[in-house]
Amino acid sequence: MKLTLKKVKKMMEEGKNKNLLGNHLIEFSEDGIVQRLEASESKMSWEGLEKIVETEGYYFLYNTNLSAIIIPKEKVVDELIELDKILTNKKDRFE
């Protein structure tokens, strides 16, 4: 664990990471997910997700086995009911 933390810290210090950390605007539609960051925009269809995992505090939208869009529920309080409906509906296709 300690070695992984050192590698992550080094990676973060080495380059520009505008598209890794910070605020992300995420929009959901029937077609998929649009993620807007400070310096880029990406689109992913629902078919591009590997799995959706929900915990008490987060949604994890995995696009690979090692990479996910992480949505803290505390940051989407106003949209939580609608987001839960969308993700629950999409999550059914993974089970």
Buried (B, 14 or more C-beta within 10 A) or exposed (E): EEEEEEEEEEEEEEEEEEBEEEEBEBEBEEEBBBBBBEEEEEEBEBEEBEBBBBEEEBBEBBBEEEEBBEBEBEEBEEBBEEBBEBBEEBBEEEE
